[in-house]
Amino acid sequence: MRQLFWAVAACTLLFGSARAADPARPVAWDYIPADCAFVLHIDVAALVDGTIGESLKASKSKFIQEAFENAVPGVGKLEDIKTYTTIVPQANTPTDFIKSGAVITFRKDYDRKAFEKYFADQAKTFGLTVKTDGDFLRATTKQENPRFISSMVADLSAKDRVVMAIDQPDEFFKGGVKDQGSHSAVLKANAGAAFIALANINALPDAIRDEQNIRFLPEPLKPFASLASADTASLIGTLGKAKLDFKLTVKSKTKDNATNVTAALNGGKDLMLEMLPVLKKETDKDEESAKAMGKLLDAATAMFKGAEVKTSDSTSTAAMSISLDLPYAEVLARMAIASERMQLSNNMKQIGLAMHNYNSAYQVFPSAATVTDDKKPKKLHSWRVHILPFIEQEQLYKQFKLDEPWDSEHNLKVFKDNPMPKVYGVPGVTKDKDKTTHFQVFVGNGAFFDEVGGTAINGIVDGTSNTIMIALAEKAVEWTKPDDIEFEPNGDVVKKLLWLKGGVTTLTFADGSVRTIKKTVDEKALKAFITRAGGEVANLDD
């Protein structure tokens, strides 16, 4: 749910409003277990109705407009959301952070059928099967030891909210907790806050809180070890007309530990004041984002300089403020591009790893397309189908009839009934419901892939780090279709590639590494890296 993630990121960073906050206790808080590990609550309406919300709506950024228009499938516009709350009941193991819940409340009734469709599509990506149980959607797996999650559940009984949970008991959906446990006082006192983050430090694993383990911490982090001995921590964001006020509160068992926590907070403040000028210096090298990001970093520096860190009995506090009159829209747009490029790189790496795992299993890389064995061979399936078991999509792989063409009646039904694996999507380009992909390979004339047959690793004479394995094609194709980029040594290769914002494209090499190149790349050098045994000496750097 990329749009929702960025919507939450925007809310977290940008809460600014000219209206008074509604002091009514949010209904989402009824679902917070008494002593849960973490809570993140955001008053989304405060952002959308506020002055910064208006400036974001007026932004020309395509990303920001998409976030406002399609924040939550089945609801659509960001302005239809009232609050967003994430709840992590336990934190005993790293996987407990996945086993979380979310409550989204709306300002108007949402489209239930659209949300059900979205939920089913998401469940399929995890290999889960969806069943309807009254007002509940239950997605489960038959695997005894699922790698990631075993269940997703959504409660759609109320028209003004959706309650979702991953690997949680049904008790989670009953609600009615009503300000109990370690977070009760903070929740009761801050019902009108725009932003609330709560942590029950006592819920962390004993191994993390064990003082004996402090000696293994890197020296710069040792002062922060006192935080692990505290009881609770809260970060509250309060709206003003021209600024957003933050207050961090850490409660300890003893005054001595509170003194150490205060020292750690002051150390963190000093560390940020050292890092921000360095970051600004690096940002200045990027002409596109230097002006907007520079203003934001200057404001952040002023915020930390003005931070007041205090100790009172066994409680440590840090208070700070940041101006609302800053170029947040431009910064968010740049952050979105950076996030998209990172996700694209991760997708590229995952596919490259799948290729190598396929090679380990069969002692050869997959062919660009499997073909029939008759006198006039016909293409059956793309390499993208054959690596499905190696990208956590074995159940989808088993649905295809591999001895039939990709567009046979059966295989087309599988294609239409299932979402495209997310790893084949280009962030910022591929839409949620798209089933076409830009992830393609060069085929023929000495490229890594031939029309027929796979390539053995010893056939990569130029070296794996000097041979392109996967590219982004300008023309997207159905992801199951055996259709890729025909390599023409005398053709215009640059025109066949997909160039993203900033005039760059991303490539995966045969060693699994991922590189970004500019459109100004020397085409002769690019062609040299496409061939696997050309013997050329070339450099892709400008």
VEXDREN-2710 file (C-alpha; in Angstrom, 1 decimal):
% VEXDREN-2710
k/r/px/py/pz
1/MET/0.0/0.0/0.0
2/ARG/2.5/2.5/-1.2
3/GLN/0.1/5.5/-1.4
4/LEU/-1.0/4.9/2.2
5/PHE/2.6/4.7/3.4
6/TRP/3.4/8.0/1.9
7/ALA/0.2/9.5/3.1
8/VAL/1.2/8.5/6.6
9/ALA/4.8/9.8/6.0
10/ALA/3.3/13.1/5.0
11/CYS/1.1/13.3/8.0
12/THR/3.9/12.4/10.3
13/LEU/6.1/15.2/8.9
14/LEU/3.6/17.8/8.0
15/PHE/0.8/18.2/10.5
16/GLY/-0.3/21.8/10.2
17/SER/-3.8/23.2/10.6
18/ALA/-5.5/26.5/11.1
19/ARG/-8.5/24.9/12.8
20/ALA/-8.7/23.8/16.4
21/ALA/-8.1/20.1/17.0
22/ASP/-11.2/18.0/17.8
23/PRO/-10.8/17.0/21.5
24/ALA/-13.1/14.0/21.2
25/ARG/-11.5/10.7/22.1
26/PRO/-10.7/8.9/18.8
27/VAL/-12.7/5.7/18.4
28/ALA/-9.5/3.9/17.2
29/TRP/-8.1/4.1/20.7
30/ASP/-10.7/1.5/21.8
31/TYR/-8.6/-1.1/19.9
32/ILE/-5.3/-0.3/21.7
33/PRO/-4.5/-3.2/24.1
34/ALA/-3.7/-2.1/27.7
35/ASP/0.0/-2.7/27.6
36/CYS/0.8/-2.9/23.9
37/ALA/4.3/-2.4/22.7
38/PHE/3.9/0.4/20.2
39/VAL/1.1/2.8/19.0
40/LEU/1.2/5.4/16.2
41/HIS/-1.9/7.6/15.8
42/ILE/-2.3/10.3/13.2
43/ASP/-5.1/12.8/12.8
44/VAL/-5.1/12.7/9.0
45/ALA/-7.9/15.2/8.8
46/ALA/-5.7/17.8/10.5
47/LEU/-3.3/17.6/7.6
48/VAL/-5.8/17.7/4.8
49/ASP/-7.9/20.6/6.3
50/GLY/-4.8/22.6/7.3
51/THR/-2.8/25.3/5.5
52/ILE/-0.1/22.8/4.5
53/GLY/-2.7/20.4/3.3
54/GLU/-3.9/23.1/0.9
55/SER/-0.4/23.8/-0.3
56/LEU/0.1/20.1/-0.9
57/LYS/-3.1/19.9/-2.9
58/ALA/-1.9/22.8/-5.1
59/SER/1.4/21.0/-5.7
60/LYS/2.3/20.0/-9.2
61/SER/4.0/16.9/-8.0
62/LYS/2.4/13.8/-9.6
63/PHE/3.3/11.7/-6.6
64/ILE/1.5/14.0/-4.1
65/GLN/-1.6/14.2/-6.4
66/GLU/-1.7/10.4/-6.6
67/ALA/-1.4/10.2/-2.8
68/PHE/-4.3/12.5/-2.3
69/GLU/-6.5/10.8/-4.9
70/ASN/-5.8/7.1/-4.1
71/ALA/-4.7/6.9/-0.4
72/VAL/-6.7/3.8/0.5
73/PRO/-8.2/1.4/-2.1
74/GLY/-12.0/1.4/-1.6
75/VAL/-11.9/4.9/-0.2
76/GLY/-9.8/6.8/-2.6
77/LYS/-9.1/10.4/-1.6
78/LEU/-6.9/11.3/1.4
79/GLU/-9.4/13.9/2.4
80/ASP/-11.9/11.0/3.1
81/ILE/-9.7/9.7/5.9
82/LYS/-10.2/10.9/9.5
83/THR/-7.5/9.1/11.5
84/TYR/-4.9/6.4/11.0
85/THR/-3.7/4.2/13.8
86/THR/-1.1/1.4/13.8
87/ILE/-0.9/-0.9/16.8
88/VAL/1.9/-3.4/17.7
89/PRO/0.6/-5.5/20.6
90/GLN/3.8/-7.4/21.4
91/ALA/7.5/-7.0/20.6
92/ASN/9.1/-10.1/22.0
93/THR/10.6/-11.1/18.6
94/PRO/11.4/-9.2/15.4
95/THR/8.5/-10.9/13.7
96/ASP/6.1/-9.4/16.3
97/PHE/6.4/-6.1/14.5
98/ILE/4.8/-7.6/11.5
99/LYS/2.0/-9.0/13.7
100/SER/0.3/-5.7/14.0
101/GLY/-3.1/-4.0/13.6
102/ALA/-4.4/-0.9/11.9
103/VAL/-7.5/1.2/12.4
104/ILE/-8.5/3.6/9.6
105/THR/-11.5/5.8/10.3
106/PHE/-13.3/7.8/7.6
107/ARG/-15.3/10.9/7.3
108/LYS/-17.8/9.2/5.1
109/ASP/-18.9/5.6/4.3
110/TYR/-16.3/3.8/2.2
111/ASP/-16.8/1.5/-0.8
112/ARG/-16.9/-1.9/0.8
113/LYS/-16.8/-3.9/-2.4
114/ALA/-13.8/-2.1/-3.7
115/PHE/-12.0/-2.6/-0.4
116/GLU/-12.8/-6.3/-0.4
117/LYS/-11.3/-6.6/-3.9
118/TYR/-8.1/-4.8/-2.7
119/PHE/-7.9/-7.1/0.4
120/ALA/-8.2/-10.2/-1.8
121/ASP/-5.4/-9.0/-4.1
122/GLN/-3.1/-8.3/-1.2
123/ALA/-3.8/-11.7/0.3
124/LYS/-2.9/-13.4/-2.9
125/THR/0.5/-11.8/-2.9
126/PHE/1.2/-13.5/0.4
127/GLY/-0.2/-16.8/-0.8
128/LEU/-3.3/-16.5/1.5
129/THR/-6.8/-17.7/0.7
130/VAL/-9.7/-15.3/1.5
131/LYS/-13.0/-16.4/3.0
132/THR/-15.9/-14.1/4.0
133/ASP/-17.2/-14.6/7.6
134/GLY/-20.1/-12.2/8.0
135/ASP/-18.5/-8.8/8.3
136/PHE/-15.0/-10.3/8.5
137/LEU/-12.6/-11.0/5.7
138/ARG/-10.3/-13.8/6.7
139/ALA/-7.1/-14.6/4.7
140/THR/-5.2/-17.7/5.8
141/THR/-2.7/-20.2/4.6
142/LYS/-2.5/-24.0/4.8
143/GLN/1.2/-24.0/5.3
144/GLU/2.3/-25.3/8.7
145/ASN/5.2/-22.9/9.0
146/PRO/4.6/-19.8/6.8
147/ARG/7.6/-17.8/6.1
148/PHE/6.0/-14.4/6.7
149/ILE/2.4/-14.3/8.0
150/SER/-0.3/-16.9/8.5
151/SER/-3.4/-14.7/8.6
152/MET/-4.8/-11.3/7.6
153/VAL/-8.2/-10.3/8.9
154/ALA/-10.3/-7.2/8.2
155/ASP/-13.4/-6.2/10.2
156/LEU/-15.8/-4.3/8.0
157/SER/-18.8/-4.2/10.4
158/ALA/-18.7/-0.4/10.8
159/LYS/-19.3/1.9/7.8
160/ASP/-17.0/4.6/9.2
161/ARG/-13.9/2.4/9.7
162/VAL/-11.8/-0.5/8.7
163/VAL/-10.0/-2.6/11.3
164/MET/-7.2/-4.9/10.1
165/ALA/-4.8/-7.2/11.8
166/ILE/-2.0/-9.6/10.9
167/ASP/-1.7/-12.8/13.0
168/GLN/-3.9/-11.4/15.8
169/PRO/-6.6/-13.2/17.8
170/ASP/-10.3/-12.2/17.3
171/GLU/-10.1/-10.4/20.7
172/PHE/-8.2/-7.6/19.0
173/PHE/-11.4/-6.6/17.1
174/LYS/-13.6/-6.4/20.1
175/GLY/-12.4/-3.0/21.1
176/GLY/-13.7/-1.3/24.2
177/VAL/-10.3/-1.2/26.0
178/LYS/-10.9/2.4/27.1
179/ASP/-7.7/4.0/28.3
180/GLN/-6.2/1.1/30.3
181/GLY/-2.7/0.1/31.1
182/SER/0.7/1.8/30.6
183/HIS/-0.5/4.3/28.0
184/SER/-3.8/5.4/29.6
185/ALA/-2.6/8.6/31.2
186/VAL/-1.0/9.9/27.9
187/LEU/-4.0/8.9/25.8
188/LYS/-6.4/10.6/28.2
189/ALA/-4.4/13.8/28.3
190/ASN/-3.9/14.1/24.5
191/ALA/-7.2/13.2/22.9
192/GLY/-6.9/16.2/20.6
193/ALA/-3.3/15.7/19.6
194/ALA/-2.4/15.6/15.9
195/PHE/0.3/13.0/16.3
196/ILE/0.9/10.4/19.0
197/ALA/3.7/7.8/19.1
198/LEU/3.8/5.5/22.2
199/ALA/6.3/2.9/23.3
200/ASN/6.0/0.5/26.2
201/ILE/9.7/-0.2/26.8
202/ASN/8.8/-2.9/29.4
203/ALA/7.3/-4.9/26.5
204/LEU/10.7/-5.2/24.7
205/PRO/12.6/-8.5/24.9
206/ASP/14.6/-9.0/28.1
207/ALA/17.7/-9.5/25.9
208/ILE/17.5/-5.9/24.7
209/ARG/16.9/-4.5/28.1
210/ASP/19.6/-6.6/29.8
211/GLU/22.3/-4.3/31.2
212/GLN/24.9/-7.0/30.6
213/ASN/24.4/-6.7/26.9
214/ILE/25.3/-3.0/26.9
215/ARG/29.0/-3.8/26.7
216/PHE/28.4/-5.1/23.1
217/LEU/27.0/-1.8/21.9
218/PRO/29.2/0.4/19.7
219/GLU/30.7/3.2/21.8
220/PRO/28.6/6.0/20.3
221/LEU/25.4/4.2/21.2
222/LYS/26.3/3.3/24.8
223/PRO/24.9/6.5/26.3
224/PHE/21.5/5.5/24.8
225/ALA/21.4/2.2/26.7
226/SER/19.6/4.0/29.6
227/LEU/16.5/4.2/27.3
228/ALA/16.2/0.4/27.5
229/SER/15.9/0.6/31.3
230/ALA/13.0/3.1/31.1
231/ASP/9.3/2.2/31.4
232/THR/7.5/4.2/28.7
233/ALA/8.1/6.8/26.0
234/SER/5.7/9.1/24.2
235/LEU/6.1/11.6/21.4
236/ILE/3.2/14.1/21.1
237/GLY/2.6/16.5/18.2
238/THR/0.4/19.5/18.9
239/LEU/-0.9/21.9/16.2
240/GLY/-0.4/25.6/16.2
241/LYS/-1.2/28.2/13.6
242/ALA/2.4/28.7/12.6
243/LYS/4.3/25.8/14.1
244/LEU/4.1/22.2/15.2
245/ASP/5.2/21.5/18.8
246/PHE/6.7/18.1/19.7
247/LYS/7.2/16.8/23.2
248/LEU/9.1/13.6/24.0
249/THR/8.5/12.1/27.4
250/VAL/10.5/9.2/28.9
251/LYS/9.5/7.8/32.2
252/SER/12.0/5.7/34.2
253/LYS/11.8/3.7/37.4
254/THR/14.5/5.7/39.2
255/LYS/15.8/9.3/39.3
256/ASP/19.3/8.0/38.4
257/ASN/18.1/6.4/35.2
258/ALA/16.1/9.5/34.3
259/THR/19.3/11.5/34.7
260/ASN/21.0/9.1/32.3
261/VAL/18.1/9.3/29.9
262/THR/18.3/13.1/29.9
263/ALA/22.0/12.9/29.2
264/ALA/21.3/10.5/26.3
265/LEU/18.7/12.9/24.9
266/ASN/21.2/15.8/25.1
267/GLY/23.7/13.6/23.4
268/GLY/21.2/12.8/20.6
269/LYS/20.6/16.6/20.2
270/ASP/24.3/17.3/19.9
271/LEU/24.6/14.4/17.4
272/MET/21.9/15.8/15.2
273/LEU/23.4/19.3/15.3
274/GLU/26.6/17.7/14.0
275/MET/25.0/15.6/11.3
276/LEU/22.5/18.2/9.8
277/PRO/25.2/20.6/8.5
278/VAL/27.0/17.6/6.9
279/LEU/23.7/16.5/5.3
280/LYS/23.0/20.0/4.1
281/LYS/26.4/20.1/2.5
282/GLU/25.7/16.9/0.6
283/THR/22.2/18.1/-0.4
284/ASP/23.7/21.3/-1.9
285/LYS/25.4/19.1/-4.6
286/ASP/21.9/18.2/-5.9
287/GLU/20.7/21.3/-7.7
288/GLU/17.1/19.9/-8.0
289/SER/16.5/19.6/-4.3
290/ALA/19.1/21.9/-2.7
291/LYS/16.8/24.9/-2.2
292/ALA/13.8/23.1/-0.7
293/MET/15.8/20.6/1.3
294/GLY/18.2/23.2/2.5
295/LYS/15.4/25.3/4.0
296/LEU/14.0/22.2/5.7
297/LEU/17.4/21.2/7.1
298/ASP/18.0/24.8/8.3
299/ALA/14.6/24.6/10.1
300/ALA/15.5/21.2/11.6
301/THR/18.8/22.7/12.9
302/ALA/16.9/25.6/14.5
303/MET/14.5/23.1/16.0
304/PHE/17.3/21.0/17.7
305/LYS/19.1/24.1/18.8
306/GLY/16.0/25.3/20.5
307/ALA/15.1/21.9/22.1
308/GLU/14.6/22.0/25.8
309/VAL/15.7/18.9/27.6
310/LYS/14.8/18.5/31.3
311/THR/14.6/16.1/34.2
312/SER/11.9/16.1/36.8
313/ASP/12.0/13.3/39.4
314/SER/12.0/10.1/37.3
315/THR/10.8/11.7/34.1
316/SER/12.8/13.1/31.2
317/THR/11.3/15.5/28.6
318/ALA/12.5/17.1/25.4
319/ALA/10.4/19.9/23.8
320/MET/10.9/21.4/20.4
321/SER/9.0/23.2/17.6
322/ILE/9.3/23.5/13.8
323/SER/7.8/26.1/11.5
324/LEU/4.9/25.2/9.2
325/ASP/6.0/27.7/6.6
326/LEU/8.4/25.5/4.8
327/PRO/8.6/23.8/1.3
328/TYR/7.3/20.5/2.5
329/ALA/5.6/19.6/-0.8
330/GLU/8.9/19.8/-2.7
331/VAL/10.8/17.8/-0.1
332/LEU/8.1/15.1/0.0
333/ALA/8.3/14.9/-3.8
334/ARG/12.1/14.4/-3.7
335/MET/11.6/11.8/-0.9
336/ALA/9.1/10.0/-3.0
337/ILE/11.6/9.8/-5.9
338/ALA/14.3/8.5/-3.6
339/SER/12.0/5.9/-2.1
340/GLU/10.9/4.7/-5.6
341/ARG/14.5/4.3/-6.7
342/MET/15.3/2.4/-3.6
343/GLN/12.3/0.1/-4.1
344/LEU/13.2/-0.4/-7.7
345/SER/16.7/-1.3/-6.7
346/ASN/15.4/-3.8/-4.3
347/ASN/13.1/-5.3/-7.0
348/MET/16.1/-5.6/-9.3
349/LYS/18.2/-7.3/-6.7
350/GLN/15.4/-9.7/-5.8
351/ILE/15.0/-10.7/-9.4
352/GLY/18.8/-11.0/-9.9
353/LEU/18.9/-13.3/-6.8
354/ALA/16.1/-15.4/-8.2
355/MET/18.0/-15.8/-11.4
356/HIS/21.1/-17.1/-9.5
357/ASN/18.9/-19.4/-7.3
358/TYR/17.4/-20.8/-10.5
359/ASN/21.0/-21.3/-11.8
360/SER/21.9/-23.1/-8.6
361/ALA/19.0/-25.4/-8.9
362/TYR/19.3/-26.2/-12.6
363/GLN/23.0/-25.4/-13.4
364/VAL/21.9/-22.9/-16.0
365/PHE/20.1/-19.6/-16.0
366/PRO/16.5/-19.6/-17.4
367/SER/16.0/-19.1/-21.1
368/ALA/14.3/-16.0/-22.2
369/ALA/11.4/-18.2/-23.2
370/THR/10.6/-21.8/-23.2
371/VAL/9.5/-23.2/-26.5
372/THR/7.8/-26.3/-28.0
373/ASP/10.0/-29.1/-29.3
374/ASP/8.4/-29.5/-32.7
375/LYS/9.9/-28.5/-36.1
376/LYS/8.5/-25.0/-35.8
377/PRO/9.1/-24.1/-32.2
378/LYS/6.6/-21.8/-30.6
379/LYS/7.2/-19.7/-27.5
380/LEU/5.4/-20.9/-24.3
381/HIS/6.3/-18.9/-21.2
382/SER/8.6/-16.0/-20.2
383/TRP/11.5/-16.4/-17.8
384/ARG/9.4/-14.2/-15.5
385/VAL/7.1/-17.2/-15.0
386/HIS/9.9/-19.8/-14.5
387/ILE/11.5/-17.9/-11.6
388/LEU/8.3/-17.5/-9.7
389/PRO/9.3/-20.3/-7.2
390/PHE/12.4/-18.2/-6.4
391/ILE/10.5/-15.0/-5.6
392/GLU/8.1/-16.5/-3.1
393/GLN/5.4/-17.2/-5.7
394/GLU/5.4/-21.0/-5.9
395/GLN/1.6/-21.3/-5.5
396/LEU/1.1/-19.0/-8.5
397/TYR/3.7/-20.9/-10.5
398/LYS/1.8/-24.2/-9.9
399/GLN/-1.4/-22.7/-11.4
400/PHE/0.2/-22.4/-14.9
401/LYS/0.1/-25.2/-17.4
402/LEU/3.7/-25.0/-18.6
403/ASP/3.2/-27.3/-21.6
404/GLU/0.6/-24.8/-23.0
405/PRO/1.3/-21.3/-24.4
406/TRP/1.2/-18.3/-22.1
407/ASP/-2.0/-17.2/-23.9
408/SER/-3.9/-20.5/-23.8
409/GLU/-7.4/-20.4/-22.3
410/HIS/-6.2/-21.9/-19.0
411/ASN/-3.1/-19.7/-18.7
412/LEU/-4.9/-16.5/-19.6
413/LYS/-7.4/-17.2/-16.9
414/VAL/-4.6/-17.6/-14.4
415/PHE/-3.1/-14.3/-15.7
416/LYS/-6.4/-12.5/-15.3
417/ASP/-7.4/-13.9/-11.9
418/ASN/-4.1/-13.1/-10.2
419/PRO/-2.3/-9.8/-9.6
420/MET/1.1/-9.4/-11.1
421/PRO/3.9/-10.1/-8.6
422/LYS/4.8/-6.7/-7.1
423/VAL/8.5/-7.4/-7.8
424/TYR/7.8/-6.9/-11.5
425/GLY/6.5/-3.4/-11.0
426/VAL/8.4/-0.1/-11.4
427/PRO/7.6/2.2/-8.5
428/GLY/6.2/5.4/-9.7
429/VAL/5.3/3.9/-13.1
430/THR/3.4/0.7/-12.6
431/LYS/-0.1/1.1/-11.3
432/ASP/-1.6/-1.1/-8.6
433/LYS/-3.8/-3.1/-11.1
434/ASP/-1.3/-3.2/-14.0
435/LYS/-0.3/-6.6/-15.3
436/THR/2.3/-5.4/-17.8
437/THR/6.0/-5.1/-16.9
438/HIS/9.0/-3.2/-18.0
439/PHE/11.4/-5.8/-16.5
440/GLN/12.9/-7.4/-19.6
441/VAL/16.1/-8.9/-20.9
442/PHE/18.2/-8.4/-24.0
443/VAL/17.9/-11.4/-26.3
444/GLY/20.1/-12.6/-29.2
445/ASN/23.2/-11.5/-31.0
446/GLY/25.5/-12.3/-28.1
447/ALA/23.4/-10.9/-25.3
448/PHE/23.1/-12.7/-22.0
449/PHE/19.9/-14.4/-23.2
450/ASP/19.5/-16.4/-26.5
451/GLU/16.2/-17.0/-28.2
452/VAL/16.4/-20.7/-27.2
453/GLY/18.2/-22.3/-24.3
454/GLY/19.7/-21.0/-21.1
455/THR/23.1/-19.6/-20.5
456/ALA/25.6/-21.3/-18.2
457/ILE/27.6/-19.1/-15.9
458/ASN/30.9/-20.2/-17.6
459/GLY/29.4/-18.8/-20.8
460/ILE/29.7/-15.3/-19.4
461/VAL/33.2/-14.8/-20.8
462/ASP/33.2/-11.0/-20.3
463/GLY/32.6/-11.5/-16.5
464/THR/29.4/-11.4/-14.5
465/SER/30.1/-7.8/-13.3
466/ASN/30.6/-6.7/-17.0
467/THR/27.4/-8.2/-18.4
468/ILE/23.8/-6.8/-18.2
469/MET/21.2/-9.4/-17.1
470/ILE/18.0/-7.4/-16.6
471/ALA/16.9/-4.0/-17.9
472/LEU/13.9/-1.8/-17.9
473/ALA/12.3/-1.7/-21.4
474/GLU/10.5/1.4/-22.7
475/LYS/7.6/-0.7/-23.9
476/ALA/5.8/-2.8/-21.2
477/VAL/4.5/-6.3/-22.0
478/GLU/2.1/-8.7/-20.3
479/TRP/4.3/-10.2/-17.5
480/THR/3.7/-13.8/-18.5
481/LYS/4.3/-13.2/-22.3
482/PRO/7.6/-14.4/-23.6
483/ASP/8.5/-11.0/-25.1
484/ASP/11.7/-9.0/-24.3
485/ILE/14.2/-6.6/-25.9
486/GLU/15.7/-7.8/-29.1
487/PHE/19.4/-6.8/-29.1
488/GLU/20.4/-5.2/-32.4
489/PRO/24.2/-4.4/-32.4
490/ASN/23.6/-1.7/-35.0
491/GLY/20.3/-0.4/-33.5
492/ASP/19.5/2.4/-31.1
493/VAL/19.6/0.6/-27.7
494/VAL/19.0/3.8/-25.7
495/LYS/15.6/4.3/-27.3
496/LYS/14.5/0.8/-26.2
497/LEU/15.1/1.5/-22.5
498/LEU/12.7/3.1/-19.9
499/TRP/14.2/6.3/-18.6
500/LEU/12.8/7.5/-15.3
501/LYS/12.7/10.9/-13.6
502/GLY/16.1/12.6/-13.8
503/GLY/16.9/10.8/-17.0
504/VAL/18.2/7.6/-15.4
505/THR/17.5/3.9/-15.7
506/THR/18.4/0.9/-13.6
507/LEU/20.2/-2.3/-14.7
508/THR/20.9/-5.6/-13.0
509/PHE/24.2/-7.2/-13.8
510/ALA/25.0/-10.9/-14.0
511/ASP/26.8/-10.8/-10.7
512/GLY/23.5/-9.6/-9.0
513/SER/24.7/-6.0/-8.6
514/VAL/22.4/-3.1/-9.5
515/ARG/23.6/0.1/-11.2
516/THR/21.9/3.3/-12.2
517/ILE/23.0/4.9/-15.4
518/LYS/22.2/8.2/-17.1
519/LYS/20.6/8.7/-20.5
520/THR/23.8/10.4/-21.6
521/VAL/25.7/7.1/-21.4
522/ASP/28.0/6.2/-24.3
523/GLU/25.9/3.8/-26.4
524/LYS/28.9/1.9/-27.6
525/ALA/29.9/1.2/-24.1
526/LEU/26.3/0.2/-23.2
527/LYS/26.3/-2.3/-26.1
528/ALA/29.6/-3.8/-24.8
529/PHE/28.0/-4.5/-21.5
530/ILE/25.0/-6.2/-23.1
531/THR/27.1/-8.8/-24.8
532/ARG/28.4/-11.7/-22.6
533/ALA/31.4/-12.7/-24.6
534/GLY/32.3/-9.7/-26.8
535/GLY/35.7/-9.1/-25.2
536/GLU/35.2/-5.3/-25.3
537/VAL/36.8/-2.9/-22.8
538/ALA/34.3/-0.3/-21.8
539/ASN/33.1/2.0/-19.0
540/LEU/29.5/2.9/-18.3
541/ASP/30.4/5.9/-16.1
542/ASP/29.9/9.3/-17.8
END
